[in-house]
Amino acid sequence: MNSTWRKLLIATLFAIAMAYLESSVVVYLRKLYYPEGFSFPLKLMPAKIYLIEIGRELATLVMLVTVAWLVERHFLRWFMMMLFVWGVWDIFYYVWLKIFLGWPGDLMTADLLFLIPVPWVGPVLAPIIVSLLFIISAVVWLSCDKCSSFKPGLIESAFGIVGFVLIFVSFIYDFFVTDLTRTNDPQFVWSIFTAGIILLLSAGMYMYRKIRSMD
């Protein structure tokens, strides 16, 4: 097993264990605030608990960033390793919740995804799509010998940044147009999300073609 695959294996084990911890905390929270099962509308938490949740999510981001940094030091390889860990962690978060709670019932089940800087809402399928894209992109990049010397140009960088922004907007859109403490059916804007995914795929394909043409 070469160095890259060994690193990916170690990162995978970390991400799966991290997902277990993350999902176990959610199990406790749901027992406290959603004993009948999680669904919308959202129930307001006490301010102190809400702040602790914000802190927990910040700690999660720190873990993703630092474990990737321990494995890869080159900026682009570090970024790709972070995306890889994020993707595996997010998918296994739902795997563990399915094992623990039998939830979600299906991939279109609405979920509260994140709280920073505002609540993110969307069907479970959406973050799983993003996570799979992260994992595939990271594996391709990290296993590519030419990629270490490649520097993204303006076009692929613009596509990638705008793509990320659109996906982010699709997740927070409901917070600004809907009272999440009243609605029982958040409306996810698939068109914005899909546009973001297309731009990310376009950026990846454009970079791949440029890398293939390198001497």
LOSEDO-394257 format. One record per residue: x, y, z of N, C-alpha, C in turn; residue number from 1. Coordinates in nm, 4 decimals. Layout:
N
[tortor [X Y Z] [X Y Z] [X Y Z] NUM];
...
END
This chain:
215
[tortor [0.0851 -0.1196 0.0000] [0.0000 0.0000 0.0000] [0.0886 0.1245 0.0000] 1];
[tortor [0.0693 0.2144 -0.1005] [0.1534 0.3326 -0.1057] [0.1103 0.4362 -0.0025] 2];
[tortor [0.1895 0.5419 0.0059] [0.1680 0.6422 0.1107] [0.0307 0.7089 0.1023] 3];
[tortor [-0.0127 0.7424 -0.0190] [-0.1412 0.8122 -0.0348] [-0.2573 0.7269 0.0136] 4];
[tortor [-0.2607 0.6004 -0.0257] [-0.3723 0.5134 0.0143] [-0.3684 0.4839 0.1638] 5];
[tortor [-0.2493 0.4779 0.2204] [-0.2383 0.4588 0.3657] [-0.2950 0.5796 0.4392] 6];
[tortor [-0.2639 0.6990 0.3888] [-0.3185 0.8208 0.4490] [-0.4703 0.8261 0.4371] 7];
[tortor [-0.5225 0.7870 0.3209] [-0.6674 0.7873 0.3013] [-0.7358 0.6875 0.3937] 8];
[tortor [-0.6717 0.5728 0.4151] [-0.7278 0.4727 0.5060] [-0.7332 0.5257 0.6490] 9];
[tortor [-0.6237 0.5882 0.6925] [-0.6199 0.6453 0.8279] [-0.7242 0.7551 0.8416] 10];
[tortor [-0.7345 0.8408 0.7391] [-0.8328 0.9490 0.7419] [-0.9745 0.8934 0.7457] 11];
[tortor [-0.9977 0.7824 0.6753] [-1.1300 0.7202 0.6746] [-1.1668 0.6687 0.8131] 12];
[tortor [-1.0736 0.6025 0.8790] [-1.0988 0.5511 1.0139] [-1.1305 0.6654 1.1105] 13];
[tortor [-1.0545 0.7740 1.0994] [-1.0808 0.8907 1.1840] [-1.2193 0.9465 1.1572] 14];
[tortor [-1.2551 0.9616 1.0303] [-1.3840 1.0216 0.9929] [-1.5008 0.9353 1.0406] 15];
[tortor [-1.4878 0.8030 1.0311] [-1.5952 0.7143 1.0759] [-1.6131 0.7237 1.2267] 16];
[tortor [-1.5007 0.7270 1.2997] [-1.5085 0.7401 1.4456] [-1.5644 0.8760 1.4855] 17];
[tortor [-1.5231 0.9789 1.4153] [-1.5736 1.1133 1.4422] [-1.7237 1.1209 1.4160] 18];
[tortor [-1.7690 1.0551 1.3107] [-1.9116 1.0523 1.2791] [-1.9907 0.9821 1.3888] 19];
[tortor [-1.9323 0.8786 1.4469] [-1.9984 0.8085 1.5584] [-2.0203 0.9035 1.6752] 20];
[tortor [-1.9156 0.9770 1.7118] [-1.9272 1.0728 1.8224] [-2.0310 1.1802 1.7919] 21];
[tortor [-2.0265 1.2318 1.6702] [-2.1188 1.3380 1.6309] [-2.2634 1.2886 1.6353] 22];
[tortor [-2.2869 1.1707 1.5823] [-2.4234 1.1181 1.5784] [-2.4729 1.0813 1.7171] 23];
[tortor [-2.3832 1.0364 1.8051] [-2.4261 1.0017 1.9406] [-2.4737 1.1255 2.0164] 24];
[tortor [-2.4085 1.2399 1.9939] [-2.4534 1.3644 2.0559] [-2.5926 1.4010 2.0046] 25];
[tortor [-2.6148 1.3821 1.8757] [-2.7460 1.4125 1.8175] [-2.8535 1.3201 1.8754] 26];
[tortor [-2.8180 1.1952 1.9019] [-2.9131 1.1027 1.9651] [-2.9587 1.1583 2.0994] 27];
[tortor [-2.8635 1.2086 2.1796] [-2.8979 1.2645 2.3107] [-2.9861 1.3885 2.2957] 28];
[tortor [-2.9496 1.4756 2.2008] [-3.0278 1.5977 2.1806] [-3.1709 1.5659 2.1373] 29];
[tortor [-3.1858 1.4677 2.0516] [-3.3201 1.4337 2.0053] [-3.4035 1.3706 2.1164] 30];
[tortor [-3.3389 1.2955 2.2041] [-3.4121 1.2401 2.3178] [-3.4638 1.3513 2.4084] 31];
[tortor [-3.3853 1.4604 2.4174] [-3.4249 1.5728 2.5026] [-3.5315 1.6609 2.4378] 32];
[tortor [-3.5128 1.6954 2.3102] [-3.5976 1.7956 2.2451] [-3.6979 1.7369 2.1458] 33];
[tortor [-3.6724 1.6146 2.0980] [-3.7650 1.5533 2.0018] [-3.7903 1.4074 2.0419] 34];
[tortor [-3.8437 1.3851 2.1618] [-3.8648 1.2465 2.2071] [-3.9580 1.1674 2.1168] 35];
[tortor [-4.0453 1.2379 2.0437] [-4.1376 1.1701 1.9540] [-4.0764 1.1471 1.8155] 36];
[tortor [-3.9530 1.1929 1.7953] [-3.8859 1.1801 1.6672] [-3.8630 1.3169 1.6041] 37];
[tortor [-3.7485 1.3356 1.5390] [-3.7143 1.4663 1.4835] [-3.7990 1.4981 1.3615] 38];
[tortor [-3.8515 1.6192 1.3596] [-3.9239 1.6700 1.2430] [-3.9374 1.8208 1.2568] 39];
[tortor [-3.9743 1.8849 1.1479] [-4.0027 2.0280 1.1502] [-4.1468 2.0484 1.1906] 40];
[tortor [-4.1834 2.1626 1.2521] [-4.1012 2.2811 1.2791] [-3.9973 2.2572 1.3893] 41];
[tortor [-3.8918 2.3406 1.3855] [-3.7851 2.3294 1.4834] [-3.8315 2.3778 1.6200] 42];
[tortor [-3.7785 2.3124 1.7220] [-3.8046 2.3566 1.8583] [-3.6865 2.4405 1.9060] 43];
[tortor [-3.7153 2.5528 1.9676] [-3.6091 2.6420 2.0145] [-3.5384 2.5819 2.1348] 44];
[tortor [-3.4057 2.5857 2.1301] [-3.3244 2.5421 2.2436] [-3.2987 2.6603 2.3358] 45];
[tortor [-3.2727 2.6347 2.4639] [-3.2270 2.7422 2.5513] [-3.0992 2.8042 2.4952] 46];
[tortor [-3.0801 2.9322 2.5182] [-2.9662 3.0043 2.4597] [-2.8329 2.9388 2.4940] 47];
[tortor [-2.8200 2.8911 2.6188] [-2.6932 2.8302 2.6608] [-2.6639 2.7032 2.5806] 48];
[tortor [-2.7663 2.6198 2.5606] [-2.7485 2.4962 2.4843] [-2.7173 2.5288 2.3391] 49];
[tortor [-2.7835 2.6298 2.2850] [-2.7602 2.6711 2.1462] [-2.6144 2.7137 2.1272] 50];
[tortor [-2.5620 2.7905 2.2219] [-2.4229 2.8355 2.2133] [-2.3269 2.7175 2.2239] 51];
[tortor [-2.3613 2.6217 2.3080] [-2.2778 2.5016 2.3190] [-2.2776 2.4257 2.1866] 52];
[tortor [-2.3931 2.4205 2.1214] [-2.4016 2.3559 1.9916] [-2.3156 2.4279 1.8876] 53];
[tortor [-2.3184 2.5602 1.8900] [-2.2323 2.6379 1.8002] [-2.0856 2.6012 1.8264] 54];
[tortor [-2.0484 2.5937 1.9530] [-1.9116 2.5568 1.9895] [-1.8756 2.4167 1.9428] 55];
[tortor [-1.9703 2.3254 1.9544] [-1.9448 2.1881 1.9091] [-1.9199 2.1844 1.7589] 56];
[tortor [-1.9965 2.2617 1.6849] [-1.9767 2.2633 1.5400] [-1.8447 2.3293 1.5021] 57];
[tortor [-1.8068 2.4345 1.5743] [-1.6751 2.4947 1.5509] [-1.5640 2.3947 1.5810] 58];
[tortor [-1.5806 2.3179 1.6890] [-1.4814 2.2164 1.7240] [-1.4723 2.1103 1.6145] 59];
[tortor [-1.5859 2.0762 1.5560] [-1.5880 1.9798 1.4451] [-1.5065 2.0324 1.3275] 60];
[tortor [-1.5254 2.1598 1.2936] [-1.4491 2.2197 1.1830] [-1.2994 2.2192 1.2128] 61];
[tortor [-1.2637 2.2496 1.3372] [-1.1228 2.2488 1.3768] [-1.0645 2.1085 1.3602] 62];
[tortor [-1.1403 2.0062 1.3982] [-1.0921 1.8691 1.3835] [-1.0701 1.8326 1.2372] 63];
[tortor [-1.1638 1.8725 1.1512] [-1.1496 1.8435 1.0084] [-1.0249 1.9095 0.9503] 64];
[tortor [-1.0044 2.0360 0.9874] [-0.8900 2.1123 0.9355] [-0.7582 2.0555 0.9865] 65];
[tortor [-0.7517 2.0266 1.1165] [-0.6246 1.9860 1.1763] [-0.5836 1.8440 1.1396] 66];
[tortor [-0.6794 1.7510 1.1327] [-0.6400 1.6145 1.0959] [-0.5912 1.6112 0.9521] 67];
[tortor [-0.6514 1.6914 0.8643] [-0.6042 1.6984 0.7259] [-0.4639 1.7592 0.7210] 68];
[tortor [-0.4386 1.8571 0.8070] [-0.3066 1.9213 0.8114] [-0.2000 1.8250 0.8623] 69];
[tortor [-0.2360 1.7369 0.9554] [-0.1413 1.6381 1.0055] [-0.1032 1.5367 0.8972] 70];
[tortor [-0.1954 1.5137 0.8041] [-0.1729 1.4145 0.6998] [-0.1072 1.4750 0.5762] 71];
[tortor [-0.1491 1.5962 0.5376] [-0.0972 1.6611 0.4167] [-0.0613 1.8061 0.4457] 72];
[tortor [0.0575 1.8492 0.4053] [0.1018 1.9860 0.4327] [0.0927 2.0780 0.3109] 73];
[tortor [0.1070 2.0232 0.1906] [0.0914 2.1050 0.0704] [-0.0514 2.1562 0.0659] 74];
[tortor [-0.0692 2.2873 0.0344] [-0.2013 2.3486 0.0522] [-0.3118 2.2748 -0.0209] 75];
[tortor [-0.2958 2.2499 -0.1520] [-0.4029 2.1868 -0.2286] [-0.4280 2.0434 -0.1826] 76];
[tortor [-0.3214 1.9706 -0.1476] [-0.3400 1.8340 -0.0980] [-0.4073 1.8366 0.0397] 77];
[tortor [-0.3703 1.9342 0.1212] [-0.4386 1.9500 0.2508] [-0.5867 1.9779 0.2295] 78];
[tortor [-0.6186 2.0677 0.1361] [-0.7578 2.1023 0.1102] [-0.8353 1.9795 0.0634] 79];
[tortor [-0.7766 1.9029 -0.0263] [-0.8442 1.7839 -0.0760] [-0.8604 1.6792 0.0339] 80];
[tortor [-0.7606 1.6648 0.1188] [-0.7728 1.5700 0.2290] [-0.8821 1.6142 0.3261] 81];
[tortor [-0.8944 1.7448 0.3486] [-1.0004 1.7958 0.4349] [-1.1374 1.7638 0.3745] 82];
[tortor [-1.1507 1.7832 0.2420] [-1.2774 1.7502 0.1759] [-1.3070 1.6005 0.1873] 83];
[tortor [-1.2029 1.5191 0.1768] [-1.2214 1.3746 0.1875] [-1.2736 1.3367 0.3261] 84];
[tortor [-1.2086 1.3880 0.4294] [-1.2514 1.3572 0.5667] [-1.3935 1.4085 0.5901] 85];
[tortor [-1.4220 1.5298 0.5408] [-1.5563 1.5875 0.5550] [-1.6608 1.4954 0.4914] 86];
[tortor [-1.6318 1.4500 0.3680] [-1.7273 1.3667 0.2970] [-1.7542 1.2348 0.3677] 87];
[tortor [-1.6485 1.1657 0.4104] [-1.6658 1.0377 0.4795] [-1.7385 1.0581 0.6116] 88];
[tortor [-1.6995 1.1599 0.6854] [-1.7646 1.1911 0.8138] [-1.9135 1.2172 0.7951] 89];
[tortor [-1.9494 1.2976 0.6960] [-2.0890 1.3357 0.6779] [-2.1753 1.2158 0.6378] 90];
[tortor [-2.1239 1.1320 0.5503] [-2.2000 1.0144 0.5086] [-2.2193 0.9181 0.6251] 91];
[tortor [-2.1118 0.8933 0.7000] [-2.1234 0.7991 0.8110] [-2.2008 0.8570 0.9280] 92];
[tortor [-2.2112 0.9887 0.9367] [-2.2999 1.0505 1.0350] [-2.4427 0.9991 1.0144] 93];
[tortor [-2.4863 0.9968 0.8897] [-2.6211 0.9472 0.8604] [-2.6297 0.7947 0.8722] 94];
[tortor [-2.5209 0.7257 0.8406] [-2.5200 0.5804 0.8595] [-2.5410 0.5456 1.0062] 95];
[tortor [-2.4693 0.6143 1.0962] [-2.4834 0.5873 1.2393] [-2.6225 0.6254 1.2896] 96];
[tortor [-2.6767 0.7383 1.2426] [-2.8119 0.7766 1.2850] [-2.9148 0.6731 1.2394] 97];
[tortor [-2.8933 0.6170 1.1209] [-2.9841 0.5127 1.0724] [-2.9763 0.3896 1.1626] 98];
[tortor [-2.8549 0.3557 1.2050] [-2.8361 0.2406 1.2936] [-2.8963 0.2681 1.4315] 99];
[tortor [-2.8713 0.3882 1.4857] [-2.9149 0.4207 1.6213] [-3.0653 0.4462 1.6309] 100];
[tortor [-3.1179 0.5221 1.5340] [-3.2548 0.5728 1.5448] [-3.3480 0.5251 1.4331] 101];
[tortor [-3.2936 0.4583 1.3321] [-3.3751 0.4256 1.2160] [-3.4132 0.5487 1.1367] 102];
[tortor [-3.3347 0.6541 1.1506] [-3.3605 0.7829 1.0842] [-3.2402 0.8182 0.9983] 103];
[tortor [-3.2548 0.8739 0.8815] [-3.3787 0.9222 0.8187] [-3.4587 0.8092 0.7545] 104];
[tortor [-3.5894 0.8351 0.7383] [-3.6744 0.7363 0.6744] [-3.6392 0.7162 0.5286] 105];
[tortor [-3.6027 0.8249 0.4606] [-3.5575 0.8175 0.3214] [-3.4671 0.9366 0.2937] 106];
[tortor [-3.4085 0.9398 0.1754] [-3.3090 1.0420 0.1433] [-3.3689 1.1804 0.1222] 107];
[tortor [-3.4995 1.1895 0.1092] [-3.5636 1.3196 0.0913] [-3.6106 1.3782 0.2245] 108];
[tortor [-3.5818 1.3120 0.3349] [-3.6180 1.3631 0.4669] [-3.5437 1.4931 0.4950] 109];
[tortor [-3.6148 1.5959 0.5383] [-3.5526 1.7255 0.5689] [-3.4726 1.7170 0.6983] 110];
[tortor [-3.3589 1.7833 0.7006] [-3.2721 1.7803 0.8182] [-3.2164 1.9191 0.8464] 111];
[tortor [-3.1883 1.9436 0.9729] [-3.1134 2.0623 1.0137] [-2.9663 2.0253 1.0038] 112];
[tortor [-2.8972 2.0809 0.9069] [-2.7638 2.0343 0.8715] [-2.6526 2.0997 0.9510] 113];
[tortor [-2.6665 2.2281 0.9803] [-2.5573 2.3037 1.0419] [-2.6158 2.4316 1.0996] 114];
[tortor [-2.5413 2.4973 1.1865] [-2.5925 2.6184 1.2515] [-2.5077 2.7425 1.2254] 115];
[tortor [-2.3926 2.7269 1.1610] [-2.2993 2.8382 1.1437] [-2.2976 2.8834 0.9975] 116];
[tortor [-2.3183 3.0108 0.9661] [-2.3491 3.1224 1.0580] [-2.4975 3.1325 1.0914] 117];
[tortor [-2.5806 3.0633 1.0100] [-2.7243 3.0540 1.0349] [-2.7638 2.9088 1.0094] 118];
[tortor [-2.8829 2.8664 1.0505] [-2.9228 2.7273 1.0280] [-2.9260 2.6893 0.8792] 119];
[tortor [-2.8669 2.5719 0.8498] [-2.8714 2.5143 0.7159] [-2.9802 2.4071 0.7158] 120];
[tortor [-3.0626 2.4055 0.6131] [-3.1710 2.3076 0.6040] [-3.1719 2.2469 0.4641] 121];
[tortor [-3.1989 2.1179 0.4577] [-3.2093 2.0537 0.3274] [-3.2399 1.9067 0.3419] 122];
[tortor [-3.2806 1.8416 0.2347] [-3.3030 1.6965 0.2388] [-3.1703 1.6240 0.2570] 123];
[tortor [-3.1734 1.5099 0.3215] [-3.0518 1.4340 0.3493] [-2.9741 1.4048 0.2219] 124];
[tortor [-3.0448 1.3871 0.1114] [-2.9781 1.3564 -0.0151] [-2.8786 1.4641 -0.0556] 125];
[tortor [-2.9091 1.5911 -0.0286] [-2.8233 1.7013 -0.0747] [-2.6827 1.6955 -0.0142] 126];
[tortor [-2.6666 1.6899 0.1188] [-2.5297 1.6802 0.1715] [-2.4589 1.5516 0.1325] 127];
[tortor [-2.5352 1.4438 0.1093] [-2.4717 1.3192 0.0667] [-2.4140 1.3349 -0.0740] 128];
[tortor [-2.4866 1.4035 -0.1624] [-2.4340 1.4313 -0.2970] [-2.3049 1.5109 -0.2880] 129];
[tortor [-2.3065 1.6156 -0.2048] [-2.1861 1.6974 -0.1874] [-2.0722 1.6131 -0.1315] 130];
[tortor [-2.1014 1.5293 -0.0337] [-1.9980 1.4456 0.0278] [-1.9376 1.3484 -0.0721] 131];
[tortor [-2.0208 1.2864 -0.1551] [-1.9685 1.1958 -0.2574] [-1.8797 1.2697 -0.3567] 132];
[tortor [-1.9192 1.3920 -0.3926] [-1.8374 1.4739 -0.4817] [-1.7037 1.5058 -0.4156] 133];
[tortor [-1.7058 1.5395 -0.2868] [-1.5826 1.5659 -0.2127] [-1.4904 1.4440 -0.2152] 134];
[tortor [-1.5467 1.3276 -0.1847] [-1.4662 1.2058 -0.1739] [-1.4036 1.1698 -0.3081] 135];
[tortor [-1.4846 1.1690 -0.4131] [-1.4337 1.1320 -0.5454] [-1.3269 1.2302 -0.5924] 136];
[tortor [-1.3532 1.3602 -0.5759] [-1.2569 1.4623 -0.6182] [-1.1254 1.4473 -0.5418] 137];
[tortor [-1.1351 1.4237 -0.4123] [-1.0152 1.4123 -0.3291] [-0.9325 1.2894 -0.3662] 138];
[tortor [-0.9986 1.1767 -0.3871] [-0.9263 1.0542 -0.4217] [-0.8554 1.0708 -0.5556] 139];
[tortor [-0.9250 1.1274 -0.6536] [-0.8638 1.1491 -0.7852] [-0.7434 1.2415 -0.7732] 140];
[tortor [-0.7595 1.3524 -0.7004] [-0.6517 1.4504 -0.6879] [-0.5327 1.3932 -0.6107] 141];
[tortor [-0.5592 1.3300 -0.4980] [-0.4507 1.2822 -0.4115] [-0.3741 1.1654 -0.4718] 142];
[tortor [-0.4385 1.0898 -0.5597] [-0.3704 0.9768 -0.6235] [-0.3041 1.0156 -0.7550] 143];
[tortor [-0.3091 1.1440 -0.7889] [-0.2522 1.1941 -0.9148] [-0.1145 1.2542 -0.8883] 144];
[tortor [-0.0118 1.1996 -0.9521] [0.1248 1.2481 -0.9313] [0.1446 1.3893 -0.9856] 145];
[tortor [0.0796 1.4211 -1.0992] [0.0978 1.5520 -1.1617] [0.0279 1.6641 -1.0840] 146];
[tortor [-0.0710 1.6276 -1.0015] [-0.1553 1.7301 -0.9394] [-0.0801 1.8185 -0.8398] 147];
[tortor [0.0248 1.7634 -0.7788] [0.0977 1.8396 -0.6772] [0.1602 1.9669 -0.7334] 148];
[tortor [0.1994 1.9632 -0.8611] [0.2638 2.0801 -0.9231] [0.1651 2.1669 -1.0000] 149];
[tortor [0.0357 2.1297 -0.9974] [-0.0649 2.2042 -1.0730] [-0.1192 2.3212 -0.9904] 150];
[tortor [-0.1334 2.4361 -1.0559] [-0.1924 2.5526 -0.9916] [-0.3201 2.5903 -1.0656] 151];
[tortor [-0.4350 2.5881 -0.9968] [-0.5618 2.6207 -1.0636] [-0.5589 2.7601 -1.1237] 152];
[tortor [-0.6173 2.7739 -1.2424] [-0.6250 2.9027 -1.3085] [-0.7501 2.9792 -1.2697] 153];
[tortor [-0.7706 3.0923 -1.3359] [-0.8806 3.1810 -1.3015] [-1.0168 3.1162 -1.3270] 154];
[tortor [-1.0305 3.0477 -1.4401] [-1.1611 2.9917 -1.4770] [-1.2064 2.8848 -1.3785] 155];
[tortor [-1.1196 2.7852 -1.3538] [-1.1595 2.6776 -1.2638] [-1.1758 2.7283 -1.1198] 156];
[tortor [-1.0949 2.8257 -1.0818] [-1.1085 2.8826 -0.9475] [-1.2423 2.9545 -0.9327] 157];
[tortor [-1.2782 3.0329 -1.0355] [-1.4062 3.1051 -1.0325] [-1.5234 3.0087 -1.0291] 158];
[tortor [-1.5176 2.9042 -1.1135] [-1.6239 2.8033 -1.1152] [-1.6377 2.7371 -0.9778] 159];
[tortor [-1.5238 2.7024 -0.9201] [-1.5258 2.6346 -0.7910] [-1.5817 2.7221 -0.6805] 160];
[tortor [-1.5375 2.8476 -0.6751] [-1.5838 2.9394 -0.5698] [-1.7328 2.9666 -0.5833] 161];
[tortor [-1.7765 2.9987 -0.7059] [-1.9195 3.0266 -0.7277] [-2.0026 2.9019 -0.6990] 162];
[tortor [-1.9509 2.7843 -0.7357] [-2.0216 2.6605 -0.7080] [-2.0431 2.6388 -0.5598] 163];
[tortor [-1.9373 2.6587 -0.4810] [-1.9487 2.6457 -0.3358] [-2.0491 2.7466 -0.2800] 164];
[tortor [-2.0437 2.8694 -0.3298] [-2.1346 2.9734 -0.2811] [-2.2796 2.9361 -0.3097] 165];
[tortor [-2.3068 2.8863 -0.4296] [-2.4444 2.8496 -0.4650] [-2.4954 2.7356 -0.3777] 166];
[tortor [-2.4122 2.6376 -0.3527] [-2.4537 2.5271 -0.2656] [-2.4819 2.5779 -0.1249] 167];
[tortor [-2.3955 2.6651 -0.0753] [-2.4165 2.7258 0.0560] [-2.5486 2.8029 0.0603] 168];
[tortor [-2.5752 2.8829 -0.0431] [-2.6996 2.9596 -0.0498] [-2.8210 2.8673 -0.0504] 169];
[tortor [-2.8113 2.7560 -0.1222] [-2.9248 2.6636 -0.1274] [-2.9565 2.6063 0.0103] 170];
[tortor [-2.8542 2.5885 0.0939] [-2.8761 2.5329 0.2265] [-2.9319 2.6350 0.3259] 171];
[tortor [-2.8958 2.7614 0.3099] [-2.9426 2.8623 0.4062] [-3.0645 2.9393 0.3566] 172];
[tortor [-3.1075 2.9132 0.2332] [-3.2179 2.9867 0.1721] [-3.3433 2.9833 0.2597] 173];
[tortor [-3.3781 2.8665 0.3097] [-3.5005 2.8522 0.3886] [-3.4997 2.9375 0.5148] 174];
[tortor [-3.3810 2.9577 0.5715] [-3.3729 3.0370 0.6942] [-3.4227 3.1788 0.6708] 175];
[tortor [-3.3967 3.2326 0.5519] [-3.4322 3.3715 0.5235] [-3.5736 3.3881 0.4683] 176];
[tortor [-3.6306 3.2827 0.4143] [-3.7640 3.2959 0.3536] [-3.8736 3.2240 0.4320] 177];
[tortor [-3.8345 3.1441 0.5320] [-3.9319 3.0635 0.6049] [-3.9035 3.0718 0.7541] 178];
[tortor [-4.0088 3.0715 0.8338] [-3.9936 3.0609 0.9787] [-3.9805 2.9128 1.0123] 179];
[tortor [-3.8580 2.8686 1.0393] [-3.8329 2.7268 1.0607] [-3.8947 2.6743 1.1899] 180];
[tortor [-3.9366 2.7660 1.2775] [-4.0036 2.7230 1.4008] [-4.1535 2.7066 1.3795] 181];
[tortor [-4.2001 2.7340 1.2577] [-4.3434 2.7216 1.2294] [-4.3722 2.6232 1.1154] 182];
[tortor [-4.2867 2.6241 1.0132] [-4.3144 2.5384 0.8979] [-4.2815 2.3924 0.9284] 183];
[tortor [-4.3607 2.3023 0.8746] [-4.3311 2.1596 0.8871] [-4.2838 2.1014 0.7542] 184];
[tortor [-4.2610 2.1887 0.6574] [-4.2211 2.1431 0.5235] [-4.1280 2.2444 0.4574] 185];
[tortor [-4.0002 2.2491 0.4998] [-3.9049 2.3416 0.4361] [-3.8920 2.3116 0.2872] 186];
[tortor [-3.8799 2.4171 0.2075] [-3.8733 2.4017 0.0622] [-3.7301 2.4235 0.0138] 187];
[tortor [-3.6625 2.3151 -0.0124] [-3.5247 2.3229 -0.0586] [-3.5226 2.3634 -0.2064] 188];
[tortor [-3.4340 2.4574 -0.2411] [-3.4264 2.5073 -0.3787] [-3.3257 2.4228 -0.4567] 189];
[tortor [-3.3758 2.3192 -0.5194] [-3.2887 2.2275 -0.5921] [-3.2193 2.2943 -0.7101] 190];
[tortor [-3.2826 2.3945 -0.7698] [-3.2222 2.4585 -0.8877] [-3.0905 2.5279 -0.8518] 191];
[tortor [-3.0881 2.5974 -0.7376] [-2.9648 2.6636 -0.6931] [-2.8594 2.5594 -0.6594] 192];
[tortor [-2.9000 2.4570 -0.5869] [-2.8073 2.3498 -0.5483] [-2.7482 2.2820 -0.6715] 193];
[tortor [-2.8333 2.2485 -0.7673] [-2.7872 2.1799 -0.8880] [-2.6901 2.2660 -0.9679] 194];
[tortor [-2.7185 2.3962 -0.9759] [-2.6270 2.4871 -1.0464] [-2.4896 2.4860 -0.9797] 195];
[tortor [-2.4882 2.4847 -0.8466] [-2.3616 2.4793 -0.7740] [-2.2853 2.3509 -0.8007] 196];
[tortor [-2.3562 2.2384 -0.8007] [-2.2918 2.1097 -0.8277] [-2.2347 2.1066 -0.9693] 197];
[tortor [-2.3101 2.1582 -1.0653] [-2.2629 2.1615 -1.2044] [-2.1357 2.2449 -1.2172] 198];
[tortor [-2.1328 2.3587 -1.1491] [-2.0130 2.4432 -1.1548] [-1.8924 2.3732 -1.0919] 199];
[tortor [-1.9134 2.3036 -0.9798] [-1.8031 2.2302 -0.9174] [-1.7535 2.1186 -1.0085] 200];
[tortor [-1.8457 2.0462 -1.0693] [-1.8066 1.9408 -1.1627] [-1.7320 1.9988 -1.2833] 201];
[tortor [-1.7788 2.1140 -1.3314] [-1.7136 2.1790 -1.4452] [-1.5715 2.2209 -1.4102] 202];
[tortor [-1.5550 2.2758 -1.2900] [-1.4210 2.3150 -1.2450] [-1.3297 2.1938 -1.2370] 203];
[tortor [-1.3816 2.0837 -1.1822] [-1.3018 1.9625 -1.1701] [-1.2632 1.9048 -1.3054] 204];
[tortor [-1.3573 1.9011 -1.3959] [-1.3294 1.8469 -1.5287] [-1.2309 1.9347 -1.6060] 205];
[tortor [-1.2445 2.0664 -1.5886] [-1.1539 2.1601 -1.6563] [-1.0113 2.1410 -1.6041] 206];
[tortor [-0.9979 2.1269 -1.4717] [-0.8657 2.1039 -1.4140] [-0.8088 1.9701 -1.4595] 207];
[tortor [-0.8933 1.8680 -1.4635] [-0.8472 1.7350 -1.5042] [-0.7926 1.7370 -1.6466] 208];
[tortor [-0.8618 1.8076 -1.7359] [-0.8159 1.8162 -1.8746] [-0.6827 1.8899 -1.8819] 209];
[tortor [-0.6648 1.9955 -1.8036] [-0.5392 2.0694 -1.8040] [-0.4257 1.9854 -1.7481] 210];
[tortor [-0.4565 1.9078 -1.6439] [-0.3533 1.8215 -1.5841] [-0.3131 1.7123 -1.6820] 211];
[tortor [-0.4110 1.6538 -1.7526] [-0.3799 1.5491 -1.8495] [-0.2912 1.5999 -1.9621] 212];
[tortor [-0.3010 1.7304 -1.9913] [-0.2224 1.7872 -2.1018] [-0.0824 1.8307 -2.0576] 213];
[tortor [-0.0538 1.8224 -1.9283] [0.0770 1.8612 -1.8784] [0.1814 1.7608 -1.9221] 214];
[tortor [0.3010 1.8108 -1.9530] [0.4105 1.7221 -1.9943] [0.4649 1.6485 -1.8729] 215];
END
